[in-house]
Every structure is written in structure tokens, then in C-alpha cells.
């Protein structure tokens, strides 16, 4: 049935397409002892039967597959919303990792809550009861975590300034601090700085892969330390981001909402520093004289000051001050962005980071800068000419 299909992802997806068309979904159309062959014959069942048949067909094609059970919410789905319920899907191993597939829905979904994995449903039964039992109440709900952050990078004639906040949250009562800045540095040869935003698990996974490959495969084409041109590094990181987005249920199914591995500043010996914004899909844009800065996350609050102040000829000192004022304005208007603020300032052609600092809550310089900026804005406001319009009769 599937021998003529391309191997790998396409073959597994062909199996999911077949199972999705072959079986009719419906509650009450299955039984605890229903096998994959019976589901194939009856052409009716629940999500467990979809997963069992797809797993069986994958194993017939020598593709390792395992059963998954968990919750599947309504995040990203249009109303009316169906009641949330337990769900079953499966993962297939495709040479370099386990990939998520869902023959029941057969469409990208986000917000899967994995409970357990096993060979089949018997390994990870939702309930195991001895004797009669009655389910009196059952309710499930999930809340979508906000991918909050604020990151900014500035490309100047004298170098580059980059900064990121460190606040993440999954609701007002679940706030944490994580550094979103990663530095790959080989002093005298190259400096690479990554600022990441979006789903924390997804971005940390990509950064972890990049670190492992930089440690294990130094000076090979697969690592950021490899001897390739600076322009080839953004696509390489983008491929890692896209690969990660394809490996796990949440990042795989909506990479655009889950992770943006953002501002990347590359500079290597003999090359001018460059600033990129890399998206989870693998594509990227580059900053230049017309657009000397890139932002992500809660960008709207801190953008006006940058628009008014920044130019390619701005000094590193003034750009650093501008970045911090931009963060101050953002934090005053949006509680989802908060300190500490991680900042690096790279001087052109130095090939080493001489200035890297974390601004903690209550930092004396940041506090003084914030107060000075606020007072300056109020002073300018008070000294600005007033509008003297004439009253009109209606």
C-alpha cells in the first residue's frame, strides 16, 4: 500500500492520510479490547483506534512507532469549541528523532499535553479498574502560555548593541526568569550572539543543539564554529529551528506561534558585523542602513524612542542608552516584560565581547536613567507650546 511512497516523513504522512480517510470517528464506536485489525475491518472507532492502526502500518513498513496518550485542547481552533477530552496520537522515529503524527485529526494542532508513551494503549491505559466503577465527573481545561519577551538588536557603524529581557510566564501566577541571550565566542576569530523569543522549551532545545554541535564538531560544516561564510550561518540556525519545530507536538504544529530564534549577530575575522532576524520556518531578514535595528516580542512600546534616536552613525554609548530607555518604556506599559535585562555591546573589528552586563532590579544606573528620562519627558511636555484654539458655536 505504501511501498511506492517516498521514505521518511512522507511515508508516515501517507499512512496517516489513509487511516484518517478509512476510519469514521465516533464516541461509542469502539471497545476496550478492539484491535487495530478490527478497526481496519469495522472502519469505525475513536482516536485510540486511529493511532493503533497507524502504528501497526508503520511497523509493517519497518518504521518504529510508539503510542501517545494525553490531552488535546482547543488552542488555535475556531469556535464553537468541542469539550476537551483525552486524546491519542503516535510518534514515529525517522532517523534522527521522534516525530508527532495524529491520524485522527490529521491537521496541525497546538497545545498537546503528553501524559505517557507506550507500545500501545494497554501500556498506558487512562484507567485500570478492577470491578465496576462509575465516572461521576470529568473536566479538562488548559491555558495557553504567552510567549512574552522583548529583544532588540542595533547595527551601527561602530559595532552592535543587543539586549533582551528575561521574563517568561504561563499566566499571572507562574512567572519565571530565564536568560534569552546565548554567546558563542572564539576571541580573535569570531563572536556570535543569539537572542531567542517564543516558546521557552523550543528555543532552549535549538540552542542546546547548537551548543552540542559547536562543542563536538568544531570546525566542521555542521557547527557555528565551522569554516563557512557568515551568510551561511543564519540558514543553518534556521534549519535547526525548523527541525526542532518538526520534532515535538507543540513546536511542530505551529512554529510561527511557538518560537522565533531571533536576533543573531554574526561577526568573524575579516568580515563586517551583521545582524539577522531568523524565523522558526528557517528564513531570515538582515538589518542595514535603512533598517539599522530589529525587534521582537513586545516591540511597540519601545520602538518610538529607537525610531527617533537611532541612526547607523549613532555611537555605541548612545545606542546603549537608547536600548535601556526602550526597555524602560516597555516595562512601564507592559507587565509581561521585566528585569533582569541582559545587554552586550560589541565594538567593530574587536572580535571579542568586552562589554556584557546584566541589569538586575534596582540597578543604580538603570534606576537613574529611568528617572532622568521620565523627568526629561515631563519637562519637554511642559515647555511645549499649548494649542490655543477658538471656541466654535454649533
N, C-alpha and C positions, 0 to 999 in steps of 0.2 A: 504493500500500500504506500509506503513512504521511501522505498529504496531509491527512487529516481529523484527525490528532492535533495537540494544541497545539504551537506552535512552541517552540524553545529546548530546555531540558533534557529536557522530557517527550518530545519527538520523538526525540531521540537515545536516550533510555532505551527507547522503544518499539522502535527498531531493534535495540538490544542484546537486548531480550526475544525478539524474533523470531529473531535469529541463535542465541541460546542454545538455543531450542527446536528450531530447524531442523537444526543440525549435531550429530552424535554425536561426542564426543571419544574419541580413542584413539591411543596411540602406534603407529606403523606404518601409520596410515590416511592418510598424506599423502606427498608427494614434493617435492623441491626446486623443481620447476617448476609446481606446482599453482597455478592462478589462482583468483581469487575466484569467477568464473563456474563453474569446475569444482567448487569447494567447495559452491556453491549446488546444482549438479546432483547431486553424489555424496552430499551430506548427511552427510559424514564428514570428519574432519580433526583437526588439532592446533590449539593456541592461535593460531598464526600465521594459519591459515585463518579462524578466528573473527574475528580483527582485520581481515584483508583484506576479508572480506565486509561487515563493519560499516562500515569506511572507505568502501568503494565505495557502499554505500547512502546514507551521509551525504553524499557528494559528489554523488550523484544528486539529493539534496534541497537542494543548494547550501549545505551546511554544511561549512566547512573542517575537515579531519580529517588527522591525521598518525599514523604508526605508531611504537610504542614497544617497545623490547626491553630486558630486564633480568632480574633475579632476583625471585622471589616466595617468601618464606619461609613458615613455619607459625605465625608470631606470631598469637596470638588464636584459633587454630583448635583444636578439641578433638582429643584423641588417638583413634585411632592416627594418627601423623603420616606423611604420604607423603614420600618422598625429595624433597629440594629440587631444583629444576631451573630451567633458563632459562624465561622466560615472555614472552608478547607481549600487549600491550593497545594502546589507542589514546587519543588526546586529541582533543577536538572544541573548536573555537573558538565561543563563544556570546556574542559581542558585547563582552565586557569581559575575556576571558582564556581560557586553555586549561583545559579540564576533563577529568579522567581517567574513562575508561569501560573496563570489562572484560567483553566479551560471553562469554568462555569461562567465568569463574566467576560473573559476574552477581550478585555479593553483595559487600558491603563487606569489604575486606581491608586489613590494615596491614602495614608493613614492606617495601613495594616498593623495590627498588634499581634505579633507572633507569640504564641504560648508554648508550643512544643513541636518537635520534629520526630519522625519515626519512619519505620519501613512502610507502615500503612496505618489505618485508623485504629486498629487493635492495639498498636504500640502506644498510642497517645489518645486514648478514649476520653471524651469530655467528662463522662461519669462512669463509674463502675459500681453497680449496686447488687446487693445480694438480697433477694426478696423484693416484694412490691414497694414502690416509692412514688410519691406524688410531688410534682413540681408546683409549688404554690405561688411563686413569684419569680420573675426573671426580667431584669432591665440592664441595659448596657448603654453607656454613653462615653464619648471621647471628646476631648477638646484639642483643637489644632494648635500646635506650638507656633509661636510667632518667631520668624527668622529675623529678629531685630539686630541692627548693628549700624555703625556709621564708620566708613573708611574713606580716606581721601588721599590722593597722591598728586604731587605738583612737580611738573617737569620745567626746569629753569636752565638758563644758560650756565649758571654756576654749579648746578647739580640737581638733586631731587630731594624733596621732603615728603615723607609718608607718615600717616598716623591712623590709628584705629582705636575704637573703644573696646571694652572687654566685658560688656554686659550681655547675658543671654537670659531668656526667660521662657517658661512654658505656662505662663499665667502669672497673675499678680502675686501669688503666694509661692512661686517657685522661681526665684531669681538667683543666678549664679554668676561667677566671674571666670572667664576663660580668655587667655591671650589669643588674639586672632592674627598675630604677626609671627612669621617664621623667616629666619635668616639663614641662607646658605652662603657661606663666605670662605673664600680662599685668598687671604690677604696678598696683595701684589698681583693677583691674577684675575679674580672675578668676585662680584658681590651680587647676590640675588635675594630680593626681599619679596615675600608673598603676604598679602593681606586677604583674609578669607571672610566670606559672609554667607548667610543662609543656614541650612540645617547643620548643626554642630557635628553630629556623627558623620555625616557625609564629607564635610570639609576636612575633619580630622583624619578620616580614612585616606583621603587623597594625599594629604601632607605626609602621613605615615609611609605611604608607598614611595613617595618622592625621597624621603629621608633614607629608607631602606636601600633604594637603588643607588642613591648617592654614596652610601657607605660601602655597599657590596660591589658595585660596578663602577668604581671610579674610572674616569677617563674612558668610558665606553659610550657608545651612541645612545644607550638607554637611560643614562643618568644626566642630571642637570650639571654635573661636573665634566661631562663628555666634551670632546674637542669639536663641537659643531658651532655654526654661526649663531649669533644671538637671536636672529629672527626665527630660528627653528625651535627655540625653547618654548614660546607660547603654545604652538600646536602640540608639543609634547606634553605639556601640563594639561592642555585641553583634552587630549586623548585619555589621560589618567582620570580627569574629572568625568568625562563621558563614560569611561569604562566603569568607574565606581557607580555612576548613575544607573548603569545597566545591571549591577550585581545584586542589589538589595531592593526589596519591595518598594519602600518609600522613595529612595532616590531614583530608582529605575523608572518609576512610572510618571513622575512629574519633575524632571531635573530642573526645569525652568523655575519652579517654586521652591526647590529644595536647596540648591547650592549655587553660588556664583563665586568661583575661586578668582578673586578679583584683580586687585591691583598687583601687578608684578613689575618690579623694576629690575631690569637686567643691565649689567654693565660688565664687560670683560676687557682685558688688556687690548689696547689698540682700537677700541670702539667707543662711540659716544653712548652715554646712558640713555635708556629708552624706557618708556612707561606704557604698560599694556593693561587692558581690562579683558579678562578671559572668562567666557561664559561656560556653563556646565555642558552645553552642547558641543563645545570644542572650538568654536570660532572666537575671534577676539577683535578688539579695536585698539588703535595706538594713539597716544597723545602727541600733539605737535604744537607749532607756534599759534595756530588758530584756536586750538583747544588745549591749553597747557596744563589742565588738571582733569582728573577723573574721580568720580564719587560713586558710592553705592550705599544702599540701605536708606536711612532717614536723611536723605540728602537735601531736601527742600529748605530746611531751616537754616543750614549753614552755608547755603550756596550764595545768597546775595552779597555777603561780605567778600567772598572769593571773587565773584564777578566784578565787584567794584575796585578791588585792590590788586589782584594778581595779573602779572604780565610776564612773558619769558625773561625780561630783564630785572625782575624783582630779585632782591638779594636773598640769600638763604636765611638771614636773620629775620627779615621782614616776612618772608614766606612762613617761617616757623611761627611767628606771632600771629599771622593771619590764620593758620591752621588752628591754633589754640582758641582764637576768638570764634572761629567757625564752630568748634566743638562746644564752647560755652553757650553760644546762641542756640544750638541744637538741644543741649541738655536743659535749657530754660523752657523750651517749648515742647519737649517730648521726654517723658519719664523712661521710655524704653532704652534710651542711650545714657550711659553713665560711666563714671570713672571706675578704675584707672584708665588713663589714656597712654597708649604705647606710641612713641614717636622716634623716628630715625631721620637723620639729616646727613645726606651723602654729598661730599664735595667732589666735583667733577675731576676725573683722572686720578683720584687718590687710590682707588681700588681697595679701600678699607673703610669700615664704618668707625669713625672717630667719635660720633655723637649719637648715642642711643639712650633714651631716658623713658622711664615710666612715671607719669604724674599721678600720684595717689590722691585720694580725697583729702582736702585740706592743704594741698601743696602750696607753700608760701608764694611762689612766683605765679602760679595759675590763679590763686585767690586774688593777688594784687592786680593781675592783668584783667580779670573779670570785673573787679570793682572799678578800675580805671576806664575800661571800655563802657561800662554802664553809665558812669558819671559823664563821660565824654559825649555819649549819645544824648543824654538828657540836656547837657549844656548846649549842644548844637541845636537840639529841638527848641529850646527856649529862645535861642538867639535867631532862629529862622524867622523870616518876615511873616506876619499874620495876614490872612486873607481879609480884605475889607470890602465885602460885597454890600450892595444896596438892597434894602428890602423891596420886594415887589408886591404889588397888590394882585389878588386873584380875581 
